[in-house]
Amino acid sequence: MKKSVLFILAVIVLFHIVWYAGSCAYQRQGIPDQKEAKEYQEKYLKRMNIAIDQSKMEETDINANGYRLRLTVFPAGKHAPTLVFMPGTMCYAQLYIEFLYKMYRQGFNVVGIDMRGHGMSSGLRGNYDINGLVDDLLAGVKYARDRFGGRVAIAGSSQGGMVAFYAAARDDSIDAAVCHNLADLNGKDNLVLVRFWMPRALVPVAGFLTGLYRNYSIPVSLYLDLDREHLKDGSTLSADVKENPLMVSWISIGALGSMMRTELPKPVEKIRVPIMMVYSDGDNIFPQAYVESIYNRLTCEKSSLLLKNTDHMIMTNHLDRVIGPVSAWLKKTMR
């Protein structure tokens, strides 16, 4: 019996050592090779049949919050309003390049951010928290104000939509926020966003474990069902993440804990920044009833855009139904 117990303990210890070593190796692999990233992005544009004038696009880096953040910029000029965009989980700004470009064509300066540990930005790959991403988004806002002046709005998709919502709750000086989905990560109602159901009674235990294992990583596919999410050409996100050097395929448990519970800087009802919520009726990640319940609590100037008969990937796959209403609302609100 004693030998059996010792053997089991040895297996558990070895498992944790291998898991932690693998997590560290993944997180510390560094920024993708520039040439490889460029080649993949060119293939991505062709696959998705996206036509943009790349001479209008700039790529630059800023130092912020201890990281080197890569920005994708479409400058329209100092007299134009500016939109600063945050991508979703695993992703990077140029995955949404068609949205960025089409908003630029609507007359906006557009700044897309590769958040820390993603895309071409520095930082441990996939190891972050929500408040840190808010810091990165606000660093993009500062860059936009310093360069272009004038009014600055923010936008985000999926996790980026949550980050934009939290940034709007933190900084009243933002002129408007467009949130493709939003959430109040209170550790209660937001549990509907977890792929595997969890009783509320286990939240404290889960919180303890996410803190204990915060620097361990797991595949994103354990957190999100990537086989159900498709890109514009019909390919699944699970297939793309295997080939795309810019995608983050593993996420830290600390990041998951942050998405399970992070207090809003102020209650939903006290947010003053005008907010537009964009969402779909067939979203596999953000249930319609959940995001509407938060939207209905807002007392600020607000607007919503519900895309019917669509799935989660509306900010890449259904831009013909997004760009017009979003740009019109921003121009009206930032007037």
C-alpha positions in Angstrom: 0.0 0.0 0.0 2.8 2.4 0.9 4.6 1.8 -2.3 1.4 2.4 -4.3 0.9 5.7 -2.6 4.5 6.7 -3.2 4.2 5.7 -6.8 1.0 7.8 -7.3 2.6 10.8 -5.6 5.7 10.4 -7.9 3.5 10.3 -11.0 1.6 13.4 -9.8 4.9 15.3 -9.1 6.3 14.2 -12.5 3.1 15.3 -14.3 3.3 18.7 -12.7 7.0 19.1 -13.6 6.4 18.2 -17.2 3.3 20.4 -17.4 5.0 23.4 -15.9 8.1 22.9 -18.1 6.0 22.7 -21.2 4.0 25.8 -20.2 7.1 27.8 -19.6 8.6 26.7 -22.9 5.5 27.7 -24.8 5.1 31.1 -23.0 8.7 32.0 -23.5 9.0 31.2 -27.2 9.0 34.9 -28.1 7.6 37.0 -30.9 7.0 35.1 -34.2 9.5 35.4 -37.0 8.7 38.6 -39.0 9.1 37.0 -42.4 7.0 34.0 -41.5 4.3 36.2 -40.1 4.2 38.3 -43.2 4.0 35.3 -45.5 1.2 33.9 -43.5 -0.7 37.2 -43.5 -0.4 37.4 -47.3 -1.8 33.9 -47.6 -4.6 34.8 -45.2 -5.7 37.8 -47.3 -5.8 35.6 -50.4 -7.7 32.8 -48.7 -10.3 35.2 -47.3 -10.5 37.1 -50.6 -9.8 40.4 -48.7 -8.7 43.3 -50.9 -7.0 46.3 -49.1 -4.7 49.0 -50.2 -1.6 48.0 -48.1 0.1 51.3 -48.9 -2.4 52.9 -46.5 -1.3 50.7 -43.7 1.5 51.3 -41.2 3.0 48.9 -38.6 4.7 50.4 -35.6 5.7 49.5 -32.0 5.1 51.4 -28.8 6.6 50.7 -25.4 3.9 50.5 -22.8 3.3 48.8 -19.5 6.6 47.0 -19.7 5.8 45.5 -23.1 6.6 46.3 -26.8 3.1 46.5 -28.4 2.7 46.1 -32.2 0.2 48.5 -33.7 -1.5 48.3 -37.1 -2.4 51.8 -38.1 -4.5 53.2 -41.0 -4.1 57.0 -40.7 -6.8 59.2 -42.1 -5.5 62.5 -40.8 -5.5 64.8 -37.7 -9.0 66.1 -38.4 -10.6 62.7 -38.4 -12.0 60.8 -35.4 -10.0 57.7 -34.3 -11.0 54.2 -33.4 -8.6 52.0 -31.4 -9.4 48.2 -31.7 -8.6 45.2 -29.4 -8.8 41.7 -30.9 -10.3 38.6 -29.2 -8.8 35.6 -27.4 -5.8 34.0 -29.2 -6.0 36.7 -31.9 -4.1 39.7 -33.2 -5.1 42.9 -34.9 -4.5 41.9 -38.5 -6.9 38.9 -38.2 -9.5 41.7 -38.3 -7.7 43.7 -41.0 -10.8 43.9 -43.2 -12.7 45.6 -40.4 -9.8 47.9 -39.7 -9.5 48.9 -43.3 -13.2 49.4 -43.9 -13.5 51.6 -40.9 -10.6 53.6 -42.3 -12.5 53.9 -45.5 -15.3 55.4 -43.5 -13.1 58.3 -42.5 -11.6 57.1 -39.2 -8.0 56.9 -38.1 -7.8 53.2 -37.1 -5.3 51.7 -34.6 -5.3 47.9 -34.1 -3.4 46.5 -31.1 -1.6 43.2 -30.7 -2.1 42.8 -27.0 0.7 41.6 -24.7 1.9 38.1 -25.5 -0.1 37.9 -28.8 0.7 38.5 -32.4 3.9 40.6 -32.8 3.8 42.1 -29.3 6.2 41.0 -26.6 5.3 39.2 -23.4 4.7 35.6 -22.3 2.5 34.0 -24.9 -1.0 33.6 -23.7 -0.2 34.7 -20.1 -2.1 37.8 -19.2 -5.1 39.2 -17.2 -8.0 41.4 -18.1 -6.8 44.5 -16.3 -3.4 44.2 -18.1 -5.3 44.1 -21.4 -7.2 47.2 -20.4 -3.9 48.9 -19.8 -2.7 47.9 -23.3 -5.9 49.3 -24.9 -5.6 52.6 -23.0 -1.9 52.8 -24.2 -3.3 52.6 -27.7 -5.7 55.4 -26.8 -2.8 57.5 -25.6 -0.9 56.8 -28.8 -3.9 57.9 -30.8 -4.4 61.1 -28.9 -0.7 62.0 -29.1 -0.6 61.4 -32.8 -4.0 62.4 -34.1 -5.6 64.5 -31.4 -9.4 64.9 -31.5 -11.9 62.4 -30.4 -11.0 58.7 -29.7 -13.3 55.8 -29.5 -12.5 52.2 -28.7 -13.7 48.9 -30.0 -13.1 45.2 -29.4 -14.3 41.8 -30.5 -15.2 38.9 -28.2 -12.6 39.0 -25.3 -11.6 42.4 -26.9 -15.2 43.5 -26.5 -15.0 42.7 -22.8 -11.8 44.6 -22.5 -13.3 47.6 -24.3 -16.2 47.5 -21.9 -13.9 47.4 -18.9 -11.8 50.3 -20.4 -15.0 52.3 -20.7 -15.8 51.6 -17.1 -12.3 52.8 -16.1 -11.8 55.9 -18.2 -14.6 58.4 -18.7 -12.5 60.4 -21.2 -13.1 57.8 -23.9 -15.6 59.2 -26.4 -17.4 56.0 -27.3 -17.0 52.2 -27.1 -18.1 49.6 -29.6 -18.3 46.2 -27.9 -18.8 43.0 -29.9 -20.1 41.3 -26.9 -19.5 42.4 -23.3 -19.4 40.8 -19.9 -19.4 41.6 -16.2 -16.9 39.1 -14.9 -18.4 38.8 -11.4 -17.8 35.1 -11.0 -21.6 34.4 -11.0 -23.6 35.3 -14.1 -20.7 35.1 -16.4 -20.3 31.4 -15.7 -22.5 30.9 -18.7 -19.5 31.8 -20.8 -17.5 28.8 -19.5 -17.5 25.8 -21.9 -18.0 23.3 -19.1 -20.8 24.1 -16.6 -19.7 24.9 -13.1 -21.9 25.3 -10.0 -21.5 28.7 -8.3 -20.5 26.9 -5.0 -17.3 25.7 -6.7 -16.3 29.2 -7.8 -14.2 29.9 -4.7 -12.4 26.5 -5.2 -11.9 27.3 -8.9 -10.5 30.7 -7.9 -8.0 29.2 -5.6 -6.9 26.7 -8.2 -6.5 29.3 -10.9 -4.3 31.3 -8.5 -2.3 28.2 -7.6 -1.8 27.2 -11.2 -1.8 30.7 -12.7 1.5 30.2 -14.6 0.5 26.8 -16.1 -1.0 26.8 -19.6 -3.7 24.7 -21.3 -4.8 24.5 -24.9 -7.3 27.2 -25.8 -9.5 24.4 -27.2 -10.2 23.2 -23.7 -11.7 26.7 -22.9 -13.4 27.4 -26.3 -14.9 25.0 -28.8 -12.8 26.1 -31.8 -14.4 23.5 -34.1 -17.7 25.5 -33.9 -16.1 28.8 -35.0 -15.4 29.4 -38.7 -13.4 32.0 -40.6 -14.7 33.7 -43.7 -13.5 30.9 -46.0 -15.3 28.2 -43.9 -12.2 26.9 -42.2 -12.4 26.3 -38.5 -10.4 28.3 -35.9 -9.1 24.9 -34.6 -7.5 24.3 -38.0 -6.2 27.9 -38.4 -4.6 28.0 -35.0 -2.4 25.0 -35.9 -1.0 26.8 -38.9 -1.0 30.4 -37.9 2.3 31.5 -36.3 0.6 34.7 -35.0 -2.2 32.8 -33.1 -1.9 31.9 -29.4 -2.9 28.2 -29.0 -2.3 27.8 -25.3 -3.6 30.1 -22.6 -2.5 30.4 -19.0 -4.8 29.3 -16.2 -4.2 32.7 -14.6 -5.7 34.3 -17.7 -8.7 32.0 -17.4 -9.1 32.9 -13.7 -9.0 36.6 -14.7 -11.9 36.0 -17.2 -13.8 34.1 -14.5 -13.6 36.9 -12.0 -12.4 40.5 -12.5 -14.3 43.3 -10.8 -15.5 46.1 -13.1 -13.9 49.5 -12.2 -17.4 50.8 -11.6 -20.9 49.3 -11.6 -22.5 48.8 -15.0 -25.1 51.4 -14.1 -22.5 54.1 -13.4 -20.6 53.8 -16.8 -20.8 57.1 -18.6 -19.0 56.4 -21.9 -21.5 55.9 -24.7 -21.6 52.2 -25.6 -22.7 50.3 -28.7 -23.2 46.6 -28.3 -22.8 44.4 -31.4 -24.0 40.8 -31.0 -25.6 37.8 -32.8 -28.5 35.5 -32.0 -26.5 32.4 -32.8 -23.3 33.1 -30.8 -21.9 29.8 -29.4 -19.9 31.7 -26.7 -21.9 34.7 -25.6 -25.6 33.8 -25.1 -27.9 36.5 -26.4 -29.9 36.7 -23.1 -26.7 37.2 -21.1 -25.3 40.1 -23.0 -28.7 41.7 -23.2 -29.1 41.5 -19.5 -26.0 43.6 -19.0 -26.9 46.0 -21.8 -30.3 46.6 -20.2 -28.5 47.8 -17.0 -26.6 50.5 -18.8 -27.8 54.0 -18.1 -25.4 55.8 -20.4 -26.1 56.7 -24.0 -26.3 53.4 -25.8 -27.2 51.5 -28.9 -27.4 47.8 -29.9 -27.0 46.0 -33.2 -28.3 42.4 -33.2 -27.3 40.4 -36.3 -29.8 37.6 -36.8 -28.9 34.2 -38.2 -25.2 34.7 -37.5 -22.6 33.1 -35.3 -19.8 34.4 -33.1 -17.4 35.5 -35.9 -19.4 38.5 -37.1 -16.4 40.9 -37.0 -14.6 38.9 -39.7 -17.5 37.2 -41.6 -20.4 39.6 -41.7 -18.9 43.1 -42.1 -21.4 44.1 -44.8 -23.9 44.2 -41.9 -21.6 45.7 -39.3 -19.6 48.6 -40.9 -22.4 50.9 -41.9 -24.3 50.9 -38.6 -21.1 51.0 -36.5 -19.6 53.9 -38.4 -22.8 55.8 -38.5 -23.3 55.5 -34.7 -19.7 56.5 -34.0 -19.9 59.6 -36.3 -23.1 60.6 -34.6 -21.8 60.0 -31.1 -18.4 61.5 -31.6 -19.7 64.5 -33.5 
